[in-house]
């Protein structure tokens, strides 16, 4: 199984502050992610002045300003994104950004961006999907989030991408719930199994908005190839997404947990592993003398028992050896040896 691709979603949690964004890149690298992701937008092209705030946005930022006014403060200028992109690459990180408007698509295309994340809110934006699909970029990968969507709506978006020349092997579908944070009872990790059956020709991943890092780690046995998690330096920072994000320490635990679970999955076969083979003698039991036994005595429940170590006759031969005659003298605790039986395989 290939390593799951771990993305720290910085998004707009930099609050428009370049220094904060750069610090977040550093912390993401320390945590062990594969990539950092930003959000690129022009607020006035993304949101109309009539658009209300989401309930979770009102909860964490109040309702004294509009969604447009709030979002304007979160813009990251193009030139600052370029600096962050270049800096992240020097650290060995992949870096990409989600565009939310056509100008931002053009800007990121000018950077020859390879990975294009389509957010849940744009899943049914036909001209947006077409524009990204038609970008003349070699080895382009598309990742689509599916929050708020039905299977039929996801298929509609996939059809647009396919009709515009995108092969299924270049697409990763992310299971997602668009509530920040997502209640555990609404995470529905089993949906990933459904996706793997319905969309079997696609890669499947997880965009996790649940509290902490538990669900992210729990998603690994479902066979995902990609996971993203919102990330902040402080959950008490002003802004709409901080409360639903993980801290650097939590992000590090997420990465550590994912890598540990990946190694732990193994195969469907139950077999003795090299690390445990040496413990078979120590932990298993053999048939031993319960007391001193003389040659010619018959083995009975009164003079034999089972004890460690496990390199003698297996206790599974208990009823076969009862009644047999001892072929030699045995002292208490000595392994029973008999010509009709062999020691256990170790």
C-alpha positions in Angstrom: 0.0 0.0 0.0 1.5 3.4 -0.9 1.9 6.0 1.7 -1.2 8.2 2.3 -0.5 11.7 1.0 -0.9 14.1 4.0 -1.9 17.7 3.4 -1.8 20.5 6.0 -4.7 22.8 4.9 -3.4 26.2 5.8 -6.2 27.6 3.8 -6.9 31.1 5.0 -5.8 30.5 8.6 -2.9 32.8 8.0 -5.4 35.6 8.3 -3.7 37.5 5.5 -0.5 37.7 7.4 2.6 36.6 5.4 4.8 36.1 8.5 2.1 33.9 10.1 1.7 31.9 6.9 5.5 31.3 6.7 5.5 30.2 10.3 2.7 27.7 9.6 4.7 26.2 6.7 7.6 25.7 9.1 5.3 24.0 11.7 3.7 21.8 9.1 7.1 20.6 7.9 8.0 19.7 11.5 4.8 17.8 11.9 5.6 15.5 9.0 3.2 16.4 6.2 3.8 15.8 2.5 2.2 19.1 1.4 0.8 22.4 2.5 -2.3 23.9 0.8 -3.5 27.4 0.6 -6.7 29.1 -0.7 -6.3 31.7 -3.4 -9.2 34.1 -4.1 -10.3 37.6 -4.8 -13.1 38.1 -2.2 -15.1 40.4 -4.5 -15.1 37.7 -7.2 -16.0 35.0 -4.8 -18.8 36.4 -2.6 -21.6 38.8 -3.4 -22.4 41.6 -1.0 -25.7 39.9 -0.3 -24.2 36.5 0.8 -24.9 35.6 4.4 -22.4 34.1 6.7 -22.6 30.4 7.5 -23.8 29.5 10.9 -20.4 28.3 12.0 -18.8 31.5 10.8 -21.3 33.6 12.8 -20.5 31.5 15.8 -16.8 32.2 15.7 -16.6 35.7 14.2 -19.9 37.3 15.0 -22.5 38.9 12.7 -21.4 42.5 12.7 -19.7 42.2 9.3 -20.8 40.4 6.2 -19.2 37.3 4.8 -17.6 39.5 2.1 -16.1 41.9 4.6 -14.8 39.0 6.7 -13.3 37.2 3.7 -11.5 40.3 2.3 -9.3 40.3 5.4 -8.2 36.7 4.6 -6.9 37.3 1.1 -3.2 36.4 0.5 -1.7 38.6 -2.3 -0.4 36.7 -5.3 3.2 37.9 -4.8 3.2 36.7 -1.2 1.8 33.3 -2.3 4.7 33.0 -4.7 7.2 33.6 -1.9 5.5 31.0 0.3 5.4 28.5 -2.5 9.1 28.9 -3.2 9.9 28.7 0.5 7.8 25.6 1.1 9.6 23.9 -1.8 13.0 24.6 -0.3 11.8 22.6 2.8 11.0 19.6 0.5 7.2 20.2 0.8 4.7 20.1 -2.1 2.6 23.2 -2.2 -0.6 24.0 -4.0 -3.6 26.2 -3.6 -7.4 26.0 -4.1 -8.7 28.7 -6.4 -12.1 30.2 -5.8 -12.5 32.4 -8.9 -11.4 32.5 -12.5 -8.6 35.1 -12.0 -7.1 32.9 -9.3 -7.3 29.9 -11.6 -5.3 31.8 -14.2 -2.7 32.9 -11.6 -2.2 29.4 -10.3 -2.0 28.0 -13.8 0.8 30.6 -14.5 2.7 28.9 -11.7 2.2 25.5 -13.5 0.4 24.1 -10.5 0.1 20.3 -10.8 -2.5 19.5 -8.1 -5.9 21.2 -8.4 -8.2 21.0 -5.4 -11.9 21.6 -6.2 -13.7 22.6 -2.9 -17.1 21.3 -2.0 -18.7 24.6 -2.7 -17.5 24.5 -6.4 -18.5 20.9 -7.1 -21.5 21.9 -9.2 -19.9 25.0 -10.7 -19.9 24.0 -14.3 -17.8 26.8 -15.9 -15.3 26.5 -13.0 -15.0 22.7 -13.5 -14.5 23.2 -17.2 -11.9 25.8 -16.8 -9.7 23.7 -14.5 -10.2 20.6 -16.6 -9.1 22.4 -19.8 -5.9 23.9 -18.4 -3.0 22.8 -20.6 -0.9 21.5 -17.8 1.0 18.2 -18.1 0.4 15.5 -15.4 -2.4 17.5 -13.9 -4.1 15.9 -10.9 -7.5 16.9 -9.7 -8.8 16.4 -6.1 -12.5 17.1 -5.5 -14.2 17.5 -2.1 -17.8 16.2 -1.8 -19.2 17.9 1.2 -23.0 18.6 0.9 -23.2 16.4 -2.2 -25.2 13.3 -3.2 -23.7 10.5 -5.2 -25.7 11.8 -8.2 -24.1 15.3 -7.8 -20.6 13.8 -7.5 -21.2 11.9 -10.7 -22.3 15.0 -12.5 -19.0 16.8 -11.6 -17.0 13.7 -12.6 -18.9 13.7 -16.0 -17.8 17.3 -16.6 -14.2 16.4 -15.9 -14.3 13.3 -18.0 -16.0 15.1 -20.9 -13.2 17.6 -20.8 -10.4 15.0 -21.1 -9.6 14.2 -17.5 -8.9 10.5 -17.0 -10.2 8.8 -13.8 -6.7 7.9 -12.8 -5.9 11.6 -12.4 -8.8 12.3 -10.0 -9.0 11.8 -6.3 -12.5 12.0 -4.7 -12.5 13.2 -1.1 -15.2 12.1 1.4 -16.0 15.3 3.2 -18.6 16.9 5.5 -19.0 20.6 5.2 -19.6 21.5 8.9 -16.8 23.1 10.9 -16.2 21.2 13.1 -18.1 18.1 11.9 -19.8 16.3 14.8 -18.4 12.8 15.1 -21.8 11.3 14.5 -21.8 13.0 11.0 -18.3 12.0 9.9 -19.6 8.7 8.4 -16.3 7.1 7.6 -18.1 4.1 6.2 -19.0 6.3 3.2 -15.4 5.8 2.1 -16.1 2.1 1.6 -19.1 3.1 -0.4 -17.0 5.4 -2.5 -14.5 2.7 -3.2 -17.2 0.5 -4.6 -19.2 3.1 -6.5 -16.1 5.0 -7.8 -13.8 2.0 -8.0 -11.7 3.5 -10.9 -10.8 6.7 -8.9 -8.5 7.3 -5.9 -10.4 8.0 -2.7 -9.4 10.3 0.1 -10.7 12.2 3.1 -11.1 15.9 3.9 -11.5 15.8 7.6 -13.2 18.6 9.4 -13.9 16.7 12.7 -12.4 17.7 16.0 -8.9 16.6 16.7 -7.0 13.9 14.8 -9.0 10.7 15.7 -11.0 10.4 12.5 -8.0 11.1 10.4 -6.1 8.2 11.8 -9.2 6.0 11.8 -9.7 6.6 8.0 -6.5 4.9 7.0 -7.7 1.2 7.2 -10.4 2.2 4.7 -7.8 2.4 2.0 -7.6 6.2 1.3 -4.7 7.6 -0.6 -5.0 11.3 0.4 -6.0 13.2 3.5 -6.2 16.9 4.3 -6.7 18.6 7.6 -7.2 22.2 8.5 -4.3 23.5 10.5 -3.8 26.6 12.8 -1.2 27.8 15.2 -3.8 28.9 17.7 -7.5 27.9 17.8 -8.3 31.2 19.5 -7.1 33.3 16.6 -9.7 35.5 14.9 -11.1 33.9 11.8 -13.7 31.4 10.6 -11.7 28.2 10.4 -9.4 28.2 13.5 -11.8 26.5 15.9 -12.2 23.5 13.5 -8.4 23.1 12.8 -5.7 21.2 14.5 -2.7 22.7 16.3 0.9 21.8 15.4 1.0 19.2 18.2 -2.2 17.6 17.0 -1.0 17.7 13.4 2.2 15.9 14.4 0.1 13.2 16.2 -2.0 12.9 13.1 1.0 12.3 10.9 2.6 9.9 13.4 -0.6 8.0 13.8 -1.2 7.7 10.0 2.3 6.4 9.4 2.0 3.9 12.3 -1.4 2.6 11.1 0.0 2.3 7.5 2.7 0.0 8.8 0.3 -1.9 11.0 -2.2 -2.9 8.3 -0.2 -5.8 6.9 -1.9 -8.5 4.9 -5.1 -10.5 5.1 -3.1 -13.6 5.9 -2.6 -14.7 9.5 0.9 -15.9 9.8 3.8 -15.9 12.3 5.8 -12.7 11.9 9.6 -12.6 12.2 9.3 -10.4 15.3 7.1 -12.8 17.2 8.7 -16.1 16.0 11.3 -16.0 18.7 8.6 -15.8 21.4 7.0 -19.1 20.6 9.3 -21.2 22.8 8.9 -18.7 25.6 5.2 -18.2 25.6 3.8 -21.6 24.6 3.8 -24.8 26.7 5.0 -28.4 26.3 4.1 -31.6 28.0 6.5 -32.0 31.0 6.9 -34.3 33.9 4.7 -33.3 36.9 6.9 -35.4 39.2 9.8 -37.9 38.8 8.9 -40.6 36.3 10.7 -44.0 35.9 11.3 -45.7 32.7 8.4 -48.1 32.0 5.8 -46.0 33.9 2.7 -45.1 32.0 2.0 -41.4 31.5 -1.1 -40.3 33.5 -2.8 -37.1 34.5 -1.0 -37.5 37.8 2.5 -37.6 36.5 2.5 -35.2 33.5 1.3 -31.6 33.0 1.9 -28.7 30.7 4.4 -25.9 31.3 6.6 -23.5 29.5 8.8 -23.6 27.4 7.1 -24.6 24.1 9.8 -26.6 22.3 8.7 -30.0 23.4 5.7 -32.2 22.7 2.6 -30.0 22.1 -0.2 -30.1 24.6 -2.4 -30.7 21.6 -1.0 -34.3 21.8 -2.2 -34.7 25.4 -4.7 -37.5 24.8 -2.3 -39.3 22.4 0.5 -39.5 24.9 -1.6 -40.5 27.9 -1.2 -44.2 28.5 2.1 -44.4 26.7 5.1 -45.9 28.5 8.0 -43.7 29.5 11.0 -44.7 27.4 13.5 -43.2 29.9 13.6 -41.7 33.4 12.3 -38.1 33.8 12.8 -35.6 36.5 10.1 -33.1 37.6 9.7 -30.3 35.0 11.7 -32.2 32.4 10.3 -32.1 28.8 8.7 -35.4 28.0 10.3 -37.1 25.0 8.8 -40.1 23.2 9.7 -41.8 20.0 6.2 -41.5 18.6 6.1 -37.7 19.0 8.3 -34.8 17.9 8.9 -31.4 19.5 7.0 -28.3 18.4 8.1 -26.3 15.4 9.8 -23.1 16.4 
